[in-house]
Amino acid sequence: MKFFACIFAVPAVVLLALTGCDQPTAPAPEAPGVLQGQITDRTFLPANGATLTAELCNHGPFCNDKPRLIFDVVLNQDMSVALTATFYADSQRCAVAGSNGGPVRANTEAIFTIDFMLFDPDGYFLCPLPQRTTKMVVELWQTQPNQTSRTFPRAGAQPLLTREFAHGYTFVPE
């Protein structure tokens, strides 16, 4: 009987040693942090409800350079980003706007300004003018480091953050 006890005990000890049951294990590496952040409105000029004219711009499309939409962005990670704002009449897009790209440092407020909007970015008007918009959707997009030009997202890209504002303008043709 002593022989059989040794035969069963030795494999059990070897099995425990191989599985590390008697050894402390190192903690699993942490997964990369989930991006968290906030987009806050600072200044909207002109005021909600103002009328803006779709003017022929120097470089071809119809635009307006009167708005000054200023936002604060705070993220929990360092990242290069840019903002876009899209103006809607119900569910129809009527104008798009974008900020210059820039770095955001983790847990530090960064300020982004949108100072132009386009009414026909693809060569045709997004909605018939005149049109009253009632909703502005602001989206935060990742950009390349040191990218400073106004940025519109590439096809298929997904925004990092989105915030909707009950803010609109009446857009009229020139």
C-alpha positions in Angstrom: 0.0 0.0 0.0 2.9 2.3 0.8 4.1 1.8 -2.8 0.8 2.9 -4.3 0.7 6.0 -2.1 4.1 7.0 -3.4 3.0 6.4 -7.0 0.0 8.7 -6.6 1.7 11.3 -4.4 4.8 11.9 -6.6 2.7 12.8 -9.8 0.5 15.1 -7.7 3.5 17.0 -6.4 5.0 17.2 -9.9 1.6 18.4 -11.3 1.3 21.1 -8.6 4.9 22.3 -9.2 4.2 22.5 -13.0 1.0 24.4 -12.6 2.6 26.9 -10.2 -0.1 26.5 -7.6 2.4 27.0 -4.8 4.1 30.0 -6.5 2.9 33.6 -6.5 2.0 34.8 -10.0 2.9 38.1 -11.5 -0.1 40.4 -12.2 -1.3 40.5 -15.8 -0.2 43.6 -17.7 -2.9 46.3 -17.8 -4.8 46.9 -21.0 -4.3 50.4 -22.5 -6.5 53.0 -20.9 -9.8 53.8 -22.4 -9.9 57.3 -23.8 -12.1 59.6 -21.7 -12.6 63.3 -22.2 -14.9 66.2 -22.5 -15.7 68.9 -25.0 -17.1 72.1 -23.4 -18.4 75.2 -25.1 -16.6 78.5 -24.2 -17.8 81.0 -26.7 -20.2 80.9 -29.7 -20.1 84.1 -31.8 -22.3 85.1 -33.5 -25.0 84.2 -31.0 -27.4 81.4 -31.4 -30.0 82.2 -34.1 -27.9 84.7 -36.1 -27.9 84.9 -39.9 -24.8 83.9 -41.8 -24.3 84.3 -45.5 -22.8 81.6 -47.8 -20.2 83.7 -49.6 -18.0 82.7 -52.5 -14.6 82.2 -51.0 -11.3 83.0 -52.6 -10.5 79.3 -53.1 -13.8 78.4 -54.7 -16.4 76.9 -52.4 -19.0 78.8 -50.5 -18.0 79.6 -47.0 -18.3 82.1 -44.1 -15.5 83.3 -41.9 -17.6 85.1 -39.3 -18.1 82.4 -36.7 -15.8 82.2 -33.6 -16.7 78.9 -32.0 -14.3 78.2 -29.1 -14.2 74.9 -27.2 -12.3 73.5 -24.3 -11.1 69.9 -24.6 -9.8 67.8 -21.8 -8.6 64.2 -22.3 -7.1 61.6 -20.0 -4.3 60.9 -22.6 -1.7 62.9 -24.6 -2.9 63.1 -28.2 -2.9 65.3 -31.3 -6.5 66.1 -32.2 -8.8 68.5 -34.1 -12.4 69.4 -33.9 -15.2 69.5 -36.5 -18.6 71.1 -36.2 -21.5 70.1 -38.4 -24.7 72.2 -38.5 -28.0 70.4 -39.1 -31.6 71.4 -40.0 -33.4 68.4 -38.6 -31.3 65.5 -39.8 -29.9 67.3 -42.9 -26.3 68.6 -42.9 -26.1 72.2 -43.9 -22.6 73.3 -43.1 -19.3 71.9 -41.8 -16.4 73.6 -40.0 -13.1 72.5 -38.6 -10.4 73.6 -36.3 -6.6 73.5 -36.6 -5.1 70.4 -35.2 -3.0 70.5 -32.1 -1.8 68.6 -29.1 -3.8 67.9 -26.0 -1.8 66.9 -22.9 -3.4 64.5 -20.5 -5.7 66.1 -17.9 -4.9 69.6 -19.2 -7.4 71.9 -20.8 -6.7 72.7 -24.5 -8.6 75.4 -26.4 -9.7 74.9 -30.0 -11.2 77.6 -32.2 -13.4 77.1 -35.3 -13.4 80.3 -37.4 -14.8 79.3 -40.8 -17.5 77.0 -42.2 -18.1 75.5 -45.6 -21.5 75.1 -47.2 -20.5 73.1 -50.3 -17.3 71.1 -49.4 -17.9 68.6 -52.2 -18.9 71.1 -54.8 -22.6 71.1 -54.1 -24.7 72.7 -51.3 -25.3 70.3 -48.4 -28.9 71.7 -48.0 -31.0 74.2 -49.9 -30.5 77.8 -48.7 -32.0 79.7 -47.0 -32.1 77.3 -44.1 -32.4 77.5 -40.3 -30.3 75.1 -38.4 -31.0 74.1 -34.8 -28.3 71.6 -33.9 -24.5 71.6 -34.0 -22.6 68.4 -33.5 -19.0 68.8 -32.5 -16.6 65.8 -32.9 -13.0 65.3 -31.8 -10.7 63.5 -34.2 -7.2 62.1 -33.8 -4.6 63.8 -36.1 -1.0 63.3 -36.9 1.5 64.9 -34.5 2.4 68.4 -35.6 -0.5 68.6 -38.0 -1.7 72.2 -37.9 -3.9 72.6 -41.0 -7.6 72.6 -40.7 -8.7 69.0 -40.5 -11.6 67.1 -41.8 -11.8 63.3 -41.1 -10.7 60.8 -43.6 -13.3 58.4 -44.9 -14.1 55.6 -42.5 -12.6 57.4 -39.5 -14.5 57.4 -36.2 -14.6 60.4 -33.9 -13.0 60.0 -30.5 -15.7 62.1 -28.8 -19.0 63.7 -29.9 -21.1 66.3 -28.3 -24.3 67.9 -29.5 -25.3 71.5 -28.8 -28.7 73.2 -29.3 -27.1 76.0 -31.3 -27.9 77.1 -34.8 -27.8 79.7 -37.4 -29.9 80.8 -40.4 -27.9 80.3 -43.5 -28.7 82.4 -46.6 -27.2 82.5 -50.1 -25.0 85.4 -51.2 
